[in-house]
Amino acid sequence: MSKRRRKSIFDIFNDLMREVDEEFREFLEEFERFSSFQPSEIKEAGMRPFVYGFRITIGPDGKPRIQEFGNVKRAGVVPKISEEIEPLIDVIDEGNRVRVVAEVPGVEKDKIKLKAVGRKLIISASNGKKYYKEVDLPYEVDMKTAKAKYKNGVLEVEISKLGGSGEFEIKVE
């Protein structure tokens, strides 16, 4: 009758490290298979870089919300690369007004276009980099009170809450 040897903590740790190593190797192989362009090829072809990010916050209802930004959009299995970058946006309720903060670095103030239609604020900018985002506003607002400032790549738009409709252009100060 042979005795069965118990595994030591070191044997268990070694097995775990082998599994992690194998998972990482499989991940790298899959990554290489899906990323067909090398950075040098992207530059030579005149392609725009891939910009993708996300932010997770907890909404007022207690549920997590995921906000994606950048120029990579999900379209089925294959990602779609857009010429326009979707900026990171914050919509802040400040009592009697709504403040929209957008990160649009690398553009000049006079190249930013803001348009308000109904409960939607449309941000577009083009100056080497192109940005575009349609922001759904959480309240009815008075578009005639809208004021916008741009400094150090950050665009801030303040709009008073009230009722309002129609289409308005907003000047960036």
MDAnalysis code that builds the backbone (N, CA, C; Angstrom):
import MDAnalysis as mda
import numpy as np

u = mda.Universe.empty(519, n_residues=173, atom_resindex=np.repeat(np.arange(173), 3), trajectory=True)
u.add_TopologyAttr("name", ["N", "CA", "C"] * 173)
u.add_TopologyAttr("resid", np.arange(1, 174))
u.add_TopologyAttr("resname", ["MET", "SER", "LYS", "ARG", "ARG", "ARG", "LYS", "SER", "ILE", "PHE", "ASP", "ILE", "PHE", "ASN", "ASP", "LEU", "MET", "ARG", "GLU", "VAL", "ASP", "GLU", "GLU", "PHE", "ARG", "GLU", "PHE", "LEU", "GLU", "GLU", "PHE", "GLU", "ARG", "PHE", "SER", "SER", "PHE", "GLN", "PRO", "SER", "GLU", "ILE", "LYS", "GLU", "ALA", "GLY", "MET", "ARG", "PRO", "PHE", "VAL", "TYR", "GLY", "PHE", "ARG", "ILE", "THR", "ILE", "GLY", "PRO", "ASP", "GLY", "LYS", "PRO", "ARG", "ILE", "GLN", "GLU", "PHE", "GLY", "ASN", "VAL", "LYS", "ARG", "ALA", "GLY", "VAL", "VAL", "PRO", "LYS", "ILE", "SER", "GLU", "GLU", "ILE", "GLU", "PRO", "LEU", "ILE", "ASP", "VAL", "ILE", "ASP", "GLU", "GLY", "ASN", "ARG", "VAL", "ARG", "VAL", "VAL", "ALA", "GLU", "VAL", "PRO", "GLY", "VAL", "GLU", "LYS", "ASP", "LYS", "ILE", "LYS", "LEU", "LYS", "ALA", "VAL", "GLY", "ARG", "LYS", "LEU", "ILE", "ILE", "SER", "ALA", "SER", "ASN", "GLY", "LYS", "LYS", "TYR", "TYR", "LYS", "GLU", "VAL", "ASP", "LEU", "PRO", "TYR", "GLU", "VAL", "ASP", "MET", "LYS", "THR", "ALA", "LYS", "ALA", "LYS", "TYR", "LYS", "ASN", "GLY", "VAL", "LEU", "GLU", "VAL", "GLU", "ILE", "SER", "LYS", "LEU", "GLY", "GLY", "SER", "GLY", "GLU", "PHE", "GLU", "ILE", "LYS", "VAL", "GLU"])
u.atoms.positions = np.array([
    [0.832, -1.158, 0.000],
    [0.000, 0.000, 0.000],
    [0.890, 1.240, 0.000],
    [0.626, 2.101, -0.936],
    [1.448, 3.310, -1.023],
    [0.768, 4.450, -0.298],
    [1.584, 5.258, 0.271],
    [1.092, 6.432, 0.982],
    [0.897, 7.567, -0.004],
    [-0.204, 8.268, 0.168],
    [-0.460, 9.425, -0.680],
    [0.148, 10.652, -0.024],
    [0.977, 11.364, -0.790],
    [1.663, 12.535, -0.257],
    [0.752, 13.740, -0.328],
    [0.655, 14.466, 0.757],
    [-0.111, 15.717, 0.777],
    [0.679, 16.808, 0.108],
    [-0.037, 17.660, -0.626],
    [0.634, 18.781, -1.281],
    [0.998, 19.834, -0.251],
    [2.172, 20.370, -0.422],
    [2.589, 21.460, 0.461],
    [2.026, 22.765, -0.077],
    [2.085, 23.788, 0.709],
    [1.625, 25.115, 0.294],
    [2.425, 25.602, -0.907],
    [3.683, 25.215, -1.002],
    [4.521, 25.616, -2.121],
    [4.073, 24.942, -3.413],
    [3.658, 23.676, -3.318],
    [3.145, 22.975, -4.502],
    [1.856, 23.642, -4.987],
    [0.997, 23.995, -4.082],
    [-0.261, 24.658, -4.437],
    [0.026, 26.006, -5.089],
    [0.951, 26.757, -4.511],
    [1.323, 28.063, -5.066],
    [1.922, 27.909, -6.470],
    [2.797, 26.923, -6.659],
    [3.397, 26.681, -7.979],
    [2.331, 26.320, -9.007],
    [1.369, 25.492, -8.623],
    [0.278, 25.138, -9.536],
    [-0.530, 26.371, -9.918],
    [-0.809, 27.212, -8.950],
    [-1.570, 28.440, -9.201],
    [-0.802, 29.361, -10.144],
    [0.488, 29.509, -9.921],
    [1.299, 30.371, -10.784],
    [1.362, 29.821, -12.213],
    [1.417, 28.505, -12.378],
    [1.397, 27.908, -13.722],
    [0.071, 28.215, -14.422],
    [-1.030, 28.139, -13.693],
    [-2.343, 28.448, -14.274],
    [-2.430, 29.918, -14.682],
    [-1.951, 30.823, -13.828],
    [-1.963, 32.252, -14.148],
    [-1.093, 32.519, -15.361],
    [0.072, 31.901, -15.404],
    [0.978, 32.073, -16.533],
    [0.325, 31.605, -17.835],
    [-0.352, 30.472, -17.799],
    [-1.026, 29.945, -18.988],
    [-2.174, 30.862, -19.421],
    [-2.970, 31.362, -18.483],
    [-4.058, 32.292, -18.803],
    [-3.507, 33.566, -19.445],
    [-2.410, 34.083, -18.914],
    [-1.806, 35.293, -19.446],
    [-1.283, 35.053, -20.864],
    [-0.650, 33.907, -21.090],
    [-0.160, 33.561, -22.426],
    [-1.318, 33.487, -23.423],
    [-2.434, 32.875, -23.036],
    [-3.613, 32.797, -23.912],
    [-4.168, 34.192, -24.191],
    [-4.187, 35.047, -23.176],
    [-4.662, 36.420, -23.357],
    [-3.795, 37.158, -24.381],
    [-2.470, 37.039, -24.262],
    [-1.569, 37.704, -25.197],
    [-1.756, 37.192, -26.626],
    [-1.933, 35.888, -26.783],
    [-2.164, 35.331, -28.118],
    [-3.451, 35.889, -28.722],
    [-4.511, 35.962, -27.926],
    [-5.787, 36.492, -28.412],
    [-5.662, 37.976, -28.733],
    [-4.951, 38.714, -27.911],
    [-4.746, 40.139, -28.159],
    [-4.009, 40.356, -29.476],
    [-2.950, 39.594, -29.703],
    [-2.183, 39.711, -30.946],
    [-3.035, 39.358, -32.159],
    [-3.928, 38.399, -32.006],
    [-4.783, 37.988, -33.114],
    [-5.760, 39.099, -33.489],
    [-6.282, 39.849, -32.509],
    [-7.267, 40.895, -32.775],
    [-6.645, 42.247, -33.088],
    [-5.410, 42.469, -32.724],
    [-4.765, 43.754, -33.036],
    [-3.870, 43.560, -34.246],
    [-4.418, 43.866, -35.416],
    [-3.703, 43.593, -36.657],
    [-2.683, 44.667, -37.020],
    [-2.771, 45.866, -36.427],
    [-1.855, 46.952, -36.765],
    [-0.859, 47.186, -35.636],
    [0.380, 47.408, -36.027],
    [1.405, 47.818, -35.082],
    [1.436, 49.344, -35.053],
    [1.888, 49.994, -33.973],
    [1.912, 51.455, -33.913],
    [2.621, 52.105, -35.094],
    [3.718, 51.525, -35.583],
    [4.424, 52.109, -36.725],
    [3.578, 52.045, -37.989],
    [2.819, 50.951, -38.185],
    [1.946, 50.824, -39.353],
    [0.812, 51.843, -39.306],
    [0.298, 52.111, -38.109],
    [-0.786, 53.089, -37.954],
    [-0.296, 54.461, -38.387],
    [0.917, 54.832, -37.945],
    [1.466, 56.142, -38.294],
    [1.738, 56.235, -39.791],
    [2.343, 55.195, -40.374],
    [2.661, 55.191, -41.799],
    [1.408, 55.283, -42.658],
    [0.320, 54.649, -42.237],
    [-0.920, 54.645, -43.014],
    [-1.718, 55.932, -42.800],
    [-1.240, 56.809, -41.917],
    [-1.954, 58.052, -41.639],
    [-3.226, 57.824, -40.840],
    [-3.296, 56.710, -40.139],
    [-4.486, 56.398, -39.351],
    [-4.439, 57.144, -38.022],
    [-5.605, 57.446, -37.508],
    [-5.703, 58.081, -36.204],
    [-5.453, 57.045, -35.117],
    [-4.916, 57.469, -34.009],
    [-4.724, 56.515, -32.909],
    [-6.067, 56.097, -32.324],
    [-6.068, 54.956, -31.675],
    [-7.262, 54.470, -31.012],
    [-7.353, 55.146, -29.645],
    [-8.502, 55.723, -29.342],
    [-8.727, 56.350, -28.048],
    [-9.957, 55.692, -27.449],
    [-9.802, 55.067, -26.286],
    [-10.947, 54.429, -25.644],
    [-10.767, 54.516, -24.139],
    [-11.842, 54.820, -23.478],
    [-11.837, 54.835, -22.022],
    [-13.249, 54.693, -21.510],
    [-13.365, 54.432, -20.240],
    [-14.693, 54.359, -19.640],
    [-14.602, 54.802, -18.187],
    [-15.769, 55.194, -17.684],
    [-15.870, 55.612, -16.291],
    [-17.100, 54.937, -15.719],
    [-16.977, 54.425, -14.514],
    [-18.104, 53.790, -13.843],
    [-18.479, 54.653, -12.647],
    [-19.747, 55.050, -12.586],
    [-20.252, 55.817, -11.455],
    [-21.530, 55.162, -10.941],
    [-21.936, 55.570, -9.785],
    [-23.194, 55.090, -9.218],
    [-24.223, 56.192, -9.393],
    [-25.336, 55.886, -10.047],
    [-26.387, 56.866, -10.287],
    [-27.202, 57.131, -9.036],
    [-28.104, 58.118, -9.100],
    [-28.923, 58.439, -7.937],
    [-29.840, 57.294, -7.524],
    [-30.097, 56.376, -8.447],
    [-30.929, 55.222, -8.140],
    [-30.127, 54.080, -7.514],
    [-28.812, 54.295, -7.333],
    [-27.957, 53.290, -6.711],
    [-27.405, 52.265, -7.684],
    [-27.730, 52.391, -8.959],
    [-27.253, 51.436, -9.957],
    [-25.987, 51.972, -10.626],
    [-25.044, 51.080, -10.952],
    [-23.823, 51.534, -11.628],
    [-24.129, 51.982, -13.051],
    [-23.418, 53.021, -13.499],
    [-23.547, 53.532, -14.869],
    [-22.171, 53.558, -15.489],
    [-22.097, 53.089, -16.718],
    [-20.833, 53.048, -17.441],
    [-20.897, 54.062, -18.564],
    [-19.923, 54.966, -18.602],
    [-19.845, 55.966, -19.663],
    [-18.562, 55.717, -20.437],
    [-18.708, 55.456, -21.735],
    [-17.559, 55.238, -22.590],
    [-17.213, 56.539, -23.298],
    [-15.935, 56.713, -23.621],
    [-15.519, 57.877, -24.390],
    [-14.365, 57.470, -25.290],
    [-14.116, 58.288, -26.313],
    [-13.034, 58.018, -27.254],
    [-13.556, 57.885, -28.666],
    [-12.747, 57.294, -29.550],
    [-13.157, 57.141, -30.942],
    [-13.381, 55.687, -31.333],
    [-13.400, 54.780, -30.384],
    [-13.665, 53.368, -30.650],
    [-15.094, 53.073, -30.211],
    [-15.910, 52.634, -31.169],
    [-17.308, 52.320, -30.885],
    [-17.508, 50.823, -31.068],
    [-18.385, 50.261, -30.268],
    [-18.699, 48.845, -30.416],
    [-19.742, 48.676, -31.514],
    [-19.431, 47.836, -32.479],
    [-20.360, 47.523, -33.564],
    [-20.283, 46.019, -33.792],
    [-20.946, 45.258, -32.930],
    [-20.856, 43.803, -33.022],
    [-19.535, 43.327, -32.455],
    [-18.897, 42.401, -33.166],
    [-17.646, 41.813, -32.691],
    [-16.455, 42.714, -32.992],
    [-16.473, 43.359, -34.166],
    [-15.345, 44.183, -34.601],
    [-15.582, 45.630, -34.186],
    [-14.616, 46.259, -33.500],
    [-14.798, 47.668, -33.121],
    [-14.710, 48.578, -34.336],
    [-15.459, 49.670, -34.294],
    [-15.439, 50.655, -35.373],
    [-14.655, 51.864, -34.885],
    [-13.676, 52.303, -35.687],
    [-12.856, 53.450, -35.336],
    [-13.427, 54.665, -36.047],
    [-13.813, 55.666, -35.269],
    [-14.401, 56.879, -35.814],
    [-13.345, 57.970, -35.914],
    [-13.564, 58.909, -36.827],
    [-12.665, 60.051, -36.946],
    [-12.876, 61.016, -35.782],
    [-14.105, 61.041, -35.263],
    [-14.450, 61.955, -34.171],
    [-14.301, 61.250, -32.828],
    [-13.726, 61.967, -31.883],
    [-13.569, 61.457, -30.522],
    [-14.766, 61.910, -29.706],
    [-15.323, 61.000, -28.955],
    [-16.421, 61.345, -28.050],
    [-15.804, 61.747, -26.720],
    [-15.974, 63.018, -26.301],
    [-15.308, 63.467, -25.072],
    [-15.971, 62.912, -23.814],
    [-15.199, 62.921, -22.736],
    [-15.727, 62.564, -21.424],
    [-16.593, 63.722, -20.948],
    [-17.805, 63.427, -20.492],
    [-18.792, 64.450, -20.138],
    [-19.267, 64.248, -18.702],
    [-19.450, 65.353, -17.987],
    [-20.119, 65.353, -16.690],
    [-21.320, 66.265, -16.793],
    [-22.489, 65.810, -16.347],
    [-23.681, 66.643, -16.271],
    [-23.989, 66.787, -14.781],
    [-23.932, 68.037, -14.290],
    [-24.042, 68.298, -12.855],
    [-25.280, 69.129, -12.570],
    [-26.108, 68.644, -11.650],
    [-27.304, 69.370, -11.211],
    [-26.874, 70.322, -10.099],
    [-27.042, 71.626, -10.337],
    [-26.637, 72.630, -9.348],
    [-27.833, 73.441, -8.861],
    [-28.883, 72.771, -8.473],
    [-30.058, 73.473, -7.956],
    [-30.899, 74.068, -9.058],
    [-30.710, 75.365, -9.329],
    [-31.537, 76.023, -10.339],
    [-30.899, 76.022, -11.725],
    [-29.780, 75.336, -11.881],
    [-29.135, 75.273, -13.192],
    [-28.458, 73.915, -13.395],
    [-28.094, 73.669, -14.652],
    [-27.383, 72.445, -15.034],
    [-26.038, 72.871, -15.605],
    [-24.978, 72.190, -15.180],
    [-23.645, 72.469, -15.694],
    [-23.172, 71.216, -16.448],
    [-22.705, 71.423, -17.673],
    [-22.138, 70.347, -18.482],
    [-20.649, 70.635, -18.635],
    [-19.827, 69.673, -18.244],
    [-18.373, 69.815, -18.334],
    [-17.873, 68.761, -19.312],
    [-17.126, 69.210, -20.329],
    [-16.600, 68.303, -21.354],
    [-15.098, 68.487, -21.491],
    [-14.380, 67.400, -21.634],
    [-12.941, 67.448, -21.848],
    [-12.677, 67.394, -23.354],
    [-12.239, 68.526, -23.913],
    [-11.943, 68.623, -25.350],
    [-10.565, 69.273, -25.552],
    [-9.502, 68.599, -25.125],
    [-8.167, 69.187, -25.249],
    [-7.695, 69.238, -26.691],
    [-6.834, 70.215, -26.964],
    [-6.195, 70.291, -28.268],
    [-6.967, 71.045, -29.328],
    [-8.012, 71.759, -28.951],
    [-8.749, 72.570, -29.925],
    [-8.758, 74.020, -29.474],
    [-8.928, 74.922, -30.435],
    [-9.020, 76.337, -30.107],
    [-10.474, 76.687, -29.812],
    [-10.647, 77.681, -28.952],
    [-11.978, 78.095, -28.501],
    [-12.912, 78.398, -29.662],
    [-12.413, 79.083, -30.690],
    [-13.277, 79.483, -31.807],
    [-13.636, 78.313, -32.731],
    [-13.049, 77.142, -32.500],
    [-13.368, 75.952, -33.306],
    [-14.424, 75.069, -32.643],
    [-14.904, 75.483, -31.469],
    [-15.924, 74.716, -30.749],
    [-17.297, 75.245, -31.144],
    [-18.179, 74.340, -31.508],
    [-19.555, 74.692, -31.859],
    [-20.491, 74.016, -30.869],
    [-21.386, 74.812, -30.298],
    [-22.395, 74.289, -29.378],
    [-23.771, 74.597, -29.943],
    [-24.632, 73.597, -29.894],
    [-25.996, 73.789, -30.362],
    [-26.920, 73.092, -29.371],
    [-28.036, 73.727, -29.094],
    [-29.012, 73.134, -28.192],
    [-30.308, 72.915, -28.955],
    [-30.817, 71.697, -28.897],
    [-32.077, 71.349, -29.547],
    [-32.902, 70.578, -28.529],
    [-34.034, 71.176, -28.101],
    [-34.867, 70.514, -27.098],
    [-34.101, 70.293, -25.810],
    [-34.049, 69.055, -25.349],
    [-33.312, 68.709, -24.128],
    [-31.960, 68.087, -24.464],
    [-31.385, 68.507, -25.584],
    [-30.118, 67.935, -26.031],
    [-29.123, 69.054, -26.305],
    [-27.892, 68.890, -25.823],
    [-26.792, 69.801, -26.094],
    [-25.832, 69.071, -27.022],
    [-25.516, 69.683, -28.176],
    [-24.637, 69.063, -29.158],
    [-23.307, 69.814, -29.140],
    [-22.243, 69.072, -28.860],
    [-20.894, 69.629, -28.790],
    [-20.110, 69.080, -29.977],
    [-19.525, 69.992, -30.763],
    [-18.640, 69.551, -31.847],
    [-17.449, 70.503, -31.896],
    [-16.299, 69.975, -32.226],
    [-15.080, 70.773, -32.313],
    [-14.171, 70.133, -33.356],
    [-13.455, 70.986, -34.078],
    [-12.547, 70.472, -35.093],
    [-11.369, 71.425, -35.232],
    [-10.198, 70.911, -34.902],
    [-8.968, 71.696, -35.021],
    [-7.808, 70.710, -34.951],
    [-7.659, 69.910, -35.984],
    [-6.697, 68.809, -35.920],
    [-7.360, 67.601, -35.287],
    [-7.836, 67.751, -34.082],
    [-8.633, 66.723, -33.427],
    [-10.102, 67.058, -33.670],
    [-10.928, 66.036, -33.787],
    [-12.363, 66.247, -33.967],
    [-13.110, 65.602, -32.810],
    [-14.016, 66.374, -32.227],
    [-14.848, 65.887, -31.131],
    [-16.311, 66.029, -31.517],
    [-17.131, 65.081, -31.026],
    [-18.573, 65.194, -31.241],
    [-19.291, 64.419, -30.139],
    [-20.310, 65.070, -29.552],
    [-21.101, 64.401, -28.517],
    [-22.465, 65.058, -28.428],
    [-23.509, 64.252, -28.363],
    [-24.859, 64.721, -28.100],
    [-25.176, 64.373, -26.655],
    [-25.391, 65.401, -25.834],
    [-25.607, 65.220, -24.399],
    [-27.090, 65.381, -24.104],
    [-27.700, 64.349, -23.531],
    [-29.092, 64.442, -23.102],
    [-29.129, 65.176, -21.767],
    [-29.892, 66.271, -21.714],
    [-30.008, 67.051, -20.482],
    [-31.111, 66.459, -19.612],
    [-30.908, 66.390, -18.304],
    [-31.871, 65.727, -17.423],
    [-33.129, 66.555, -17.129],
    [-33.112, 67.849, -17.466],
    [-34.232, 68.728, -17.142],
    [-34.565, 69.599, -18.337],
    [-35.758, 70.159, -18.307],
    [-36.087, 71.221, -19.254],
    [-35.278, 72.434, -18.821],
    [-34.616, 73.083, -19.775],
    [-33.753, 74.218, -19.454],
    [-34.104, 75.402, -20.337],
    [-33.699, 76.585, -19.906],
    [-33.900, 77.807, -20.675],
    [-32.632, 78.068, -21.461],
    [-32.644, 77.697, -22.731],
    [-31.443, 77.784, -23.560],
    [-30.959, 79.218, -23.741],
    [-31.843, 80.198, -23.557],
    [-31.440, 81.598, -23.718],
    [-30.472, 82.026, -22.617],
    [-30.423, 81.277, -21.514],
    [-29.535, 81.622, -20.399],
    [-28.190, 80.894, -20.482],
    [-27.978, 80.114, -21.525],
    [-26.771, 79.297, -21.633],
    [-25.514, 80.157, -21.766],
    [-24.491, 79.784, -21.004],
    [-23.185, 80.441, -21.067],
    [-22.139, 79.344, -21.124],
    [-21.116, 79.569, -21.960],
    [-20.069, 78.565, -22.107],
    [-18.700, 79.204, -21.927],
    [-17.797, 78.457, -21.243],
    [-16.411, 78.886, -21.060],
    [-15.500, 77.732, -21.460],
    [-14.316, 78.088, -21.996],
    [-13.342, 77.078, -22.380],
    [-11.973, 77.517, -21.880],
    [-11.334, 76.649, -21.096],
    [-10.009, 76.967, -20.568],
    [-9.256, 75.663, -20.326],
    [-8.009, 75.621, -20.797],
    [-7.118, 74.475, -20.571],
    [-7.742, 73.141, -20.997],
    [-8.463, 73.143, -22.123],
    [-9.030, 71.906, -22.649],
    [-10.340, 71.476, -22.019],
    [-10.868, 72.293, -21.108],
    [-12.118, 71.945, -20.429],
    [-13.202, 72.942, -20.825],
    [-14.296, 72.442, -21.358],
    [-15.440, 73.247, -21.759],
    [-16.512, 73.124, -20.686],
    [-17.014, 74.279, -20.205],
    [-18.099, 74.286, -19.223],
    [-19.272, 75.054, -19.795],
    [-20.460, 74.453, -19.750],
    [-21.679, 75.090, -20.224],
    [-22.656, 75.112, -19.059],
    [-23.144, 76.320, -18.732],
    [-24.143, 76.474, -17.672],
    [-25.464, 76.887, -18.292],
    [-26.552, 76.219, -17.894],
    [-27.883, 76.512, -18.415],
    [-28.859, 76.507, -17.238],
    [-29.687, 77.541, -17.151],
    [-30.690, 77.613, -16.085],
    [-31.820, 76.628, -16.351],
    [-32.307, 76.010, -15.273],
    [-33.458, 75.125, -15.400],
    [-34.709, 75.971, -15.581],
    [-35.548, 75.585, -16.443],
    [-36.859, 76.191, -16.716],
    [-37.443, 75.405, -17.863],
    [-38.348, 76.042, -18.553],
    [-38.872, 75.433, -19.768],
    [-38.245, 76.137, -20.942],
    [-38.047, 75.452, -22.007],
    [-37.496, 76.071, -23.203],
    [-37.549, 75.100, -24.350],
    [-37.713, 75.619, -25.525],
    [-37.713, 74.749, -26.687],
    [-37.136, 75.526, -27.855],
    [-36.971, 74.872, -28.939],
    [-36.404, 75.513, -30.113],
    [-34.945, 75.160, -30.244],
    [-34.257, 75.859, -31.140],
    [-32.857, 75.600, -31.409],
    [-32.069, 76.872, -31.184],
    [-30.955, 76.766, -30.436],
    [-30.141, 77.924, -30.103],
    [-28.677, 77.588, -30.293],
    [-27.906, 78.564, -30.778],
    [-26.450, 78.439, -30.802],
    [-25.934, 79.129, -29.553],
    [-24.880, 78.581, -28.961],
    [-24.326, 79.121, -27.725],
    [-22.914, 79.580, -28.012],
    [-22.582, 80.810, -27.646],
    [-21.261, 81.373, -27.885],
    [-20.315, 80.925, -26.765],
    [-19.123, 80.510, -27.136],
    [-18.105, 80.107, -26.178],
    [-17.268, 81.312, -25.829],
    [-17.184, 81.650, -24.539],
    [-16.420, 82.809, -24.087],
    [-14.980, 82.437, -23.818],
])
